[in-house]
Each structure stands twice: as C-alpha cells, then as structure tokens.
Amino acid sequence: MRRGSRPYFHLPAYMTMGIVMLAVGCNSSSTQPVHPAPVVPTKSPLPYSAQIRLMESAAYMVEPGATLRPVSNLRNSVTETNAAPILSGQAWNKAILEHVSARQTFRRVVTEGPADVAVRLRLFVFIDPGVESKFRDAYVAEAEAVLQDFHNGSTLATYVGFGKALGSEARDSREDDEGPIDLSVQRALNDLLGKIENDKRTLP
C-alpha cells in the first residue's frame, strides 16, 4: 500500500486491561493474531474487584504533523473516519483480560456477576503519516476509563492514559501497523492502569 492510500483492514489485537464485551464488530477472516506481551505485576494492587468492559474502540488517520504540535487535540485532526483499521473484538477481549489479570491491578477481575467497581474503557489509536515520506509514522494510543460504583452506576473517578510508538518509514502493508500499534496501546493502557493504582482517593 502506498503512502496516502486509504487502508481499511483489521488491526492486530494485542494486550492489556480487562474486558467482557467489545462494541466493535470484526471480520474473522482478516483478524490478525494476538501477540502477548510480558506483564510485570504492579507494586500497588487495589483491594477491590472490578468488572471491566471496553465500550468503544477505533483507529483513525490524522493530519500529517498533528502529533508534533505542542498542544494537540488529535480528534480535531482526523482526516477521515475509519480510514485506518478497526480493532479486532475477540482477540482484544482475550488479551486484555489476560493482561489485567497478570498485572494484578485489582484484587479480582470479574467477567460475570457483581463487583466492587465497574470500569468502562474506551480506546482510540491515531496514526500520523508524518509531514513528509522521510518521517516515520507516529502511532498515538489514548485509553480512557471511567470507574463507577457497580451497584448504583455513580461515577467515582475518570482517568486517561497515553502511549506513543514510531513506525517504519514506508507503511506498505497491515503488518507494518502491527508492532507500533501493539506498543502504543500497551503503553497507553499501562499508563492508565498506573494512574488508577496510584490514585489515593478512597474507593469502595
């Protein structure tokens, strides 16, 4: 695929934070394999259980150079909705659950039934093709989480995590997206989980 063309294929799914359902559909014939990452258990585990669901996920192309701006709202720089691959549902479900369980952020991750808190997660990936072809693509992942009281639905806290990775100079195939997307999302979700773990507010 040449730079400037408009890809539409399924992203590889890869890592981090627990989930029960994904609101984005996928075509199993084009789903990429999961590439598990090593997980280091946290030193600040939380003493409550959590039910975690990914409510929304998407990947977008942004205007060239958007990620280099001092103050950048990447949503305002989207060049075309769905111009980049969507996130694969089943693979994300499995890999994310495994990651959050291995990290031990929460006392227990609940897939069904009641928990102390509900975590509602949204994940976005922004791909910046650079200013010129000699610049490598930048992949910025943004993970947003809302912690709610599981029983009454009230919001307890909100968090945002970010991660960035650089791609190859020539983005010629979907395989070129796999590594940097995996890495940027892993960094964003680890950043998010770290903020949750280090929050000193009293939660249920």
C-alpha positions as CSV (number, residue, x, y, z in Angstrom):
1,M,0.0,0.0,0.0
2,R,1.4,3.4,-0.9
3,R,1.5,6.3,1.5
4,G,-1.6,8.4,1.1
5,S,-3.8,5.5,0.1
6,R,-6.7,4.7,2.3
7,P,-6.4,1.3,4.1
8,Y,-9.3,-0.5,5.6
9,F,-8.3,-3.7,7.3
10,H,-8.5,-5.2,10.8
11,L,-5.8,-4.3,13.3
12,P,-3.9,-6.9,15.3
13,A,-5.2,-7.2,18.8
14,Y,-2.7,-7.4,21.5
15,M,-2.7,-6.6,25.1
16,T,-3.9,-5.0,28.1
17,M,-6.8,-4.2,30.5
18,G,-9.7,-6.5,31.3
19,I,-12.9,-6.6,29.2
20,V,-16.1,-8.6,28.8
21,M,-17.5,-7.2,25.6
22,L,-16.5,-5.1,22.7
23,A,-18.8,-2.8,20.8
24,V,-16.8,-3.0,17.5
25,G,-17.5,-5.8,15.1
26,C,-14.8,-7.7,13.2
27,N,-14.3,-9.9,10.2
28,S,-12.7,-13.1,11.5
29,S,-11.1,-13.8,8.1
30,S,-8.9,-10.8,8.3
31,T,-8.2,-10.8,12.1
32,Q,-4.6,-10.6,13.0
33,P,-3.0,-13.0,15.6
34,V,-2.6,-11.9,19.2
35,H,0.9,-11.1,20.2
36,P,1.0,-11.4,24.0
37,A,3.4,-9.1,25.9
38,P,5.2,-9.9,29.2
39,V,3.4,-8.3,32.1
40,V,5.1,-7.2,35.3
41,P,2.7,-7.3,38.4
42,T,2.1,-3.9,39.9
43,K,3.6,-2.9,43.3
44,S,0.3,-1.1,44.1
45,P,-2.6,-3.6,43.8
46,L,-6.0,-2.3,44.7
47,P,-8.1,-4.2,47.3
48,Y,-11.3,-4.4,45.3
49,S,-12.8,-6.3,42.5
50,A,-13.6,-4.8,39.1
51,Q,-15.8,-5.7,36.1
52,I,-14.1,-4.1,33.1
53,R,-15.8,-3.5,29.7
54,L,-14.5,-1.9,26.6
55,M,-17.3,0.3,25.4
56,E,-15.7,1.8,22.3
57,S,-12.6,1.4,20.2
58,A,-11.5,2.9,16.9
59,A,-8.4,3.8,14.9
60,Y,-8.0,6.9,12.7
61,M,-5.7,8.7,10.4
62,V,-4.8,12.2,11.4
63,E,-3.4,15.2,9.5
64,P,0.3,14.9,8.8
65,G,2.3,16.5,11.6
66,A,-0.6,16.5,14.1
67,T,1.3,14.6,16.8
68,L,4.2,17.2,16.6
69,R,2.1,20.1,17.7
70,P,2.8,21.5,21.2
71,V,-0.9,21.4,22.0
72,S,-2.7,18.7,20.0
73,N,-6.3,17.5,20.2
74,L,-6.0,14.6,17.8
75,R,-9.7,14.2,17.4
76,N,-9.8,17.6,15.7
77,S,-7.1,16.4,13.2
78,V,-8.9,13.3,12.0
79,T,-8.7,13.3,8.2
80,E,-11.3,10.5,7.6
81,T,-13.3,8.4,9.9
82,N,-12.5,4.7,9.5
83,A,-9.5,5.5,7.2
84,A,-7.5,3.3,9.5
85,P,-8.1,-0.3,10.6
86,I,-10.7,-1.1,13.3
87,L,-9.8,-3.1,16.4
88,S,-10.5,-6.8,16.4
89,G,-13.0,-7.8,19.0
90,Q,-12.4,-11.3,20.2
91,A,-8.6,-11.1,20.2
92,W,-8.8,-7.8,22.3
93,N,-11.2,-9.5,24.7
94,K,-8.9,-12.4,25.5
95,A,-5.6,-10.5,25.5
96,I,-6.9,-7.6,27.6
97,L,-8.4,-9.9,30.2
98,E,-5.1,-11.8,30.5
99,H,-3.1,-8.7,30.8
100,V,-5.1,-7.0,33.6
101,S,-5.2,-10.3,35.5
102,A,-1.4,-10.8,35.2
103,R,-0.8,-7.2,36.2
104,Q,-2.9,-7.7,39.4
105,T,-4.2,-4.1,39.4
106,F,-7.4,-5.3,41.1
107,R,-8.0,-7.9,43.7
108,R,-10.1,-9.8,41.2
109,V,-11.3,-9.3,37.7
110,V,-14.9,-10.2,37.3
111,T,-16.3,-11.4,34.0
112,E,-19.8,-12.1,35.1
113,G,-21.8,-11.1,38.2
114,P,-21.3,-8.3,40.8
115,A,-18.0,-6.5,41.6
116,D,-17.0,-3.5,43.8
117,V,-16.4,-1.2,40.8
118,A,-17.3,-1.1,37.1
119,V,-14.6,0.1,34.7
120,R,-15.8,1.4,31.4
121,L,-13.0,1.7,28.9
122,R,-12.6,3.5,25.6
123,L,-9.6,3.0,23.3
124,F,-8.5,5.1,20.3
125,V,-5.5,4.9,18.1
126,F,-4.3,7.8,15.9
127,I,-1.9,7.3,13.1
128,D,0.1,10.3,11.9
129,P,1.7,9.7,8.5
130,G,4.3,12.4,9.1
131,V,5.0,15.7,7.3
132,E,7.0,14.1,4.5
133,S,7.7,10.5,3.4
134,K,11.1,10.5,5.1
135,F,9.4,10.8,8.5
136,R,8.3,7.7,10.2
137,D,4.6,7.3,11.1
138,A,3.6,8.1,14.7
139,Y,1.1,5.9,16.5
140,V,-0.6,7.5,19.5
141,A,-3.0,5.5,21.6
142,E,-5.4,7.0,24.1
143,A,-7.1,4.9,26.7
144,E,-10.0,6.4,28.7
145,A,-11.5,4.8,31.8
146,V,-14.5,5.7,34.0
147,L,-14.7,4.0,37.4
148,Q,-18.3,3.6,38.6
149,D,-19.9,2.2,41.6
150,F,-21.1,-1.2,40.4
151,H,-24.4,-1.1,42.3
152,N,-25.7,2.4,41.6
153,G,-23.7,3.4,38.5
154,S,-22.4,6.7,40.0
155,T,-19.0,7.9,38.7
156,L,-16.2,7.6,41.2
157,A,-13.2,8.7,39.1
158,T,-12.0,9.2,35.5
159,Y,-8.6,8.5,34.0
160,V,-6.8,8.9,30.7
161,G,-3.6,7.1,29.6
162,F,-1.4,7.8,26.6
163,G,1.1,5.8,24.7
164,K,3.2,6.5,21.6
165,A,5.3,4.5,19.2
166,L,7.0,5.1,15.8
167,G,6.5,3.0,12.7
168,S,8.6,2.3,9.7
169,E,9.5,4.9,7.0
170,A,7.3,3.0,4.5
171,R,3.9,1.9,5.6
172,D,3.3,-0.6,2.9
173,S,1.1,-3.3,4.5
174,R,-1.0,-4.0,7.5
175,E,1.9,-5.9,9.0
176,D,3.7,-2.5,9.2
177,D,1.0,-1.4,11.6
178,E,1.1,-4.4,14.0
179,G,4.2,-3.6,16.0
180,P,3.7,0.1,16.6
181,I,0.0,-0.2,17.3
182,D,0.7,-3.0,19.8
183,L,3.4,-1.0,21.5
184,S,1.4,2.3,21.7
185,V,-1.7,0.6,23.1
186,Q,0.4,-1.3,25.6
187,R,2.0,1.9,26.8
188,A,-1.4,3.7,26.9
189,L,-3.1,1.0,29.0
190,N,-0.1,0.6,31.3
191,D,-0.1,4.4,31.8
192,L,-3.9,4.2,32.5
193,L,-3.5,1.3,35.0
194,G,-0.7,3.0,36.8
195,K,-2.8,6.1,37.3
196,I,-5.6,4.0,38.7
197,E,-3.3,2.1,41.0
198,N,-1.7,5.3,42.4
199,D,-4.9,7.2,43.0
200,K,-5.0,7.9,46.7
201,R,-8.8,8.6,46.7
202,T,-10.8,6.2,48.8
203,L,-12.9,3.9,46.6
204,P,-15.2,1.1,47.6
